[in-house]
């Protein structure tokens, strides 16, 4: 798990802030509903789920956007580790 660096005590708010950072830094500004991310069928967000969701929301082809997928995954891991969910966030 990465060094604790929570900006918000609530995971939903922190994910919103993270998405704003990605919009500012890399122009990934598609409207992603954080609640939808938190309610994915696995109930845990992994770097792959996160990056694929953003890439698809931006209208990019997953196969053609492999460089973005790597960058987004890396950025996710730096912030959240290999997975995050409400329980992990609370206990962190």
C-alpha angles and dihedrals in degrees: 000000000000123000108287107268108155116169093183130027089222116072093213091056092045092051090050089052090047091052090050089053091052090049091051095042103037107010093248091147104145114137105262116179106223090203088061090053091050092048097050115138092262094048087218125088115223127185090257095050090047097047095043091049092052095044093050091045089054089055094245126141111249093220093050095043098057091126090056090046091057093047094047092047091050092050091048092051091049090056105032109012122230095326142359136195135154094275094049091047093051093048095045 
